[in-house]
Structures are given as structure tokens and as C-alpha cells.
């Protein structure tokens, strides 16, 4: 439930603030919630949800690297 609340919070933050959003914070926050949700999906043996959240972890890492200027 914590991961779901984190995801709702971060998308709400981006929706409210738009271009003024703290994008590094949002990417890190989303990546952490994807890790939490992946762990929960692994425990429940839900392959589809595990793959979905592993995808979001990869997207999050790329987003973080782009925000800090590494990519």
C-alpha cells in the first residue's frame, strides 16, 4: 500500500506543479516505489506486475540519469 500511495503522490505532484516539478525527486521517488511494488509482486508471484514494475525501475534509472545530466 505504501508503494501505491507513493506513486499517487508523485503523479499528483507532477500534475499540480507541471514544469516546476522537482523532477529528480519525482524520478527517485517513483523508482523507490517501483522497487517496493516489484518486491510485493515477487512475494505474491505475480509475474505480470513484477515485469511491469521492473520496467518502471529501468525507466526511473534512465530518468534520474537524464535529470542529473549523465545522459
C-alpha positions as CSV (number, residue, x, y, z in Angstrom):
1,X,0.0,0.0,0.0
2,X,2.9,2.4,0.7
3,X,4.2,2.0,-2.8
4,X,0.8,2.7,-4.3
5,X,0.4,5.9,-2.1
6,X,3.9,6.9,-3.2
7,X,3.0,6.6,-6.8
8,X,-0.2,8.5,-6.4
9,X,1.7,11.3,-4.6
10,X,4.4,11.7,-7.2
11,X,2.0,11.8,-10.1
12,X,-0.2,14.3,-8.3
13,X,2.9,16.4,-7.6
14,X,3.8,16.5,-11.3
15,X,0.1,17.2,-12.3
16,X,-0.1,20.1,-9.9
17,X,3.3,21.7,-10.5
18,X,3.8,20.8,-14.2
19,X,7.2,22.1,-15.4
20,X,8.0,23.5,-12.0
21,X,8.0,19.9,-10.5
22,X,11.2,18.7,-8.7
23,X,11.8,16.1,-11.4
24,X,14.9,14.5,-9.7
25,X,12.8,14.0,-6.6
26,X,9.9,12.6,-8.6
27,X,12.1,10.1,-10.5
28,X,13.8,8.9,-7.3
29,X,10.5,8.6,-5.5
30,X,8.9,6.7,-8.4
31,X,11.9,4.4,-8.7
32,X,11.7,3.6,-5.0
33,X,8.0,2.9,-5.2
34,X,8.6,0.6,-8.2
35,X,11.2,-1.3,-6.2
36,X,8.7,-1.7,-3.3
37,X,5.9,-2.8,-5.7
38,X,8.2,-5.2,-7.5
39,X,9.1,-6.8,-4.2
40,X,5.4,-7.2,-3.3
41,X,4.7,-8.7,-6.8
42,X,7.6,-11.1,-6.4
43,X,6.2,-12.2,-3.0
44,X,2.8,-12.7,-4.5
45,X,4.3,-14.5,-7.5
46,X,2.5,-12.1,-9.9
47,X,4.8,-12.2,-12.9
48,X,3.0,-9.6,-15.0
49,X,3.1,-7.0,-12.2
50,X,6.7,-7.9,-11.5
51,X,7.7,-7.3,-15.1
52,X,5.7,-4.0,-15.2
53,X,7.4,-2.6,-12.1
54,X,10.9,-3.8,-13.2
55,X,10.2,-1.9,-16.4
56,X,9.4,1.2,-14.3
57,X,12.6,0.7,-12.3
58,X,14.6,0.9,-15.6
59,X,12.6,3.9,-16.8
60,X,13.3,5.5,-13.4
61,X,17.0,5.0,-13.6
62,X,17.1,6.4,-17.1
63,X,15.0,9.4,-15.9
64,X,17.4,10.0,-12.9
65,X,20.4,9.9,-15.2
66,X,18.8,12.3,-17.6
67,X,17.9,14.8,-14.9
68,X,21.4,14.8,-13.4
69,X,22.8,15.3,-16.9
70,X,24.6,12.0,-17.2
71,X,22.8,11.0,-20.4
